[in-house]
Amino acid sequence: LRLQSIPPPAAAASALALSPLVAAPAFADVVHQATMASKAHGDVVLHPDLGAAAIGLVAGVVFVGAASNAALHYGDDEGCLIHEQHEICGRLSEGGECVLSKTGQWVCA
């Protein structure tokens, strides 16, 4: 008695064809649980780590912005001027007649 074997390429092709069907019950369970969760919470499903992800995104954007600003203005000339009887110090403009104040506005003498 001799059993016929499936040639290896055909076996691989049949396994590839069946692979979506193997995961189908697990996927159906995930969809079912998500549907139950969405019905209990007004059809909105939020991942528990959404808040941490949002905080991380904002912190990353702030860090990249601050690092870019520091890198772009590294070594710029700084100086002080008297404006309305107050000394204001900061980065000088190209002409040297204005200073970038701590509030981010240019103040000229």
C-alpha positions in Angstrom: 0.0 0.0 0.0 1.5 3.3 -1.0 0.1 6.7 0.0 0.4 9.6 -2.4 2.1 12.6 -1.0 1.4 16.2 -1.9 4.3 17.8 -3.8 6.0 20.5 -1.6 4.9 23.5 -3.8 1.3 22.4 -3.7 1.5 21.8 0.1 2.9 25.3 0.6 0.2 26.8 -1.6 -2.5 24.9 0.2 -1.1 26.1 3.6 -1.0 29.6 2.4 -4.6 29.4 1.1 -5.8 28.1 4.5 -3.8 30.5 6.7 -6.5 33.2 6.7 -9.1 30.6 7.7 -7.0 29.5 10.7 -7.0 33.1 12.1 -10.6 33.7 11.4 -12.0 32.4 14.7 -9.6 34.5 16.7 -10.3 37.6 14.6 -14.1 37.0 15.0 -13.6 36.9 18.8 -11.7 40.2 18.7 -14.4 41.8 16.6 -17.1 40.4 18.9 -15.4 41.7 22.0 -14.8 45.1 20.5 -18.5 45.3 19.4 -19.6 44.4 22.9 -17.3 47.1 24.4 -18.5 49.7 21.9 -22.1 49.0 22.6 -21.5 49.4 26.4 -19.6 52.7 25.9 -21.6 54.5 23.2 -20.0 52.9 20.1 -16.6 54.4 20.9 -13.7 52.1 21.7 -10.7 53.7 23.2 -7.5 51.9 23.9 -6.4 52.1 27.6 -3.0 53.5 26.6 -4.5 56.4 24.5 -3.9 59.0 27.1 -0.2 58.0 27.6 0.2 57.9 23.8 -1.2 61.5 23.5 1.0 62.8 26.3 4.1 61.1 24.7 3.2 62.6 21.3 2.9 66.1 22.8 6.1 65.8 24.8 7.9 64.5 21.7 6.8 67.5 19.6 7.7 70.0 22.3 11.1 68.3 22.7 11.9 68.3 19.0 10.7 72.0 18.7 12.9 73.1 21.6 15.9 71.1 20.3 15.5 72.5 16.8 15.2 76.1 18.1 18.3 75.6 20.2 20.2 74.1 17.3 19.2 76.8 14.9 20.2 79.7 17.2 23.3 78.1 18.9 26.0 80.7 19.1 23.9 83.7 18.2 25.0 87.0 19.6 23.2 88.1 22.8 23.0 91.5 24.3 20.9 93.9 26.4 19.2 97.2 25.8 17.3 99.7 27.9 13.6 100.1 26.9 11.2 102.2 28.9 13.6 102.1 31.9 13.8 98.3 31.9 16.8 96.3 30.9 15.9 93.6 28.3 18.4 90.9 27.4 18.3 88.3 24.7 19.3 87.4 21.2 20.3 90.4 19.0 18.8 91.0 15.6 21.1 91.0 12.6 21.5 94.8 12.7 22.0 94.8 16.5 19.3 97.4 17.2 16.7 94.9 18.5 16.6 92.2 21.2 14.4 89.1 21.3 12.7 89.3 24.7 11.7 86.3 26.8 8.1 86.7 25.6 9.2 86.0 22.1 8.7 89.6 20.8 11.4 91.8 19.3 12.1 94.9 21.4 14.0 97.8 19.7 15.7 100.7 21.5 
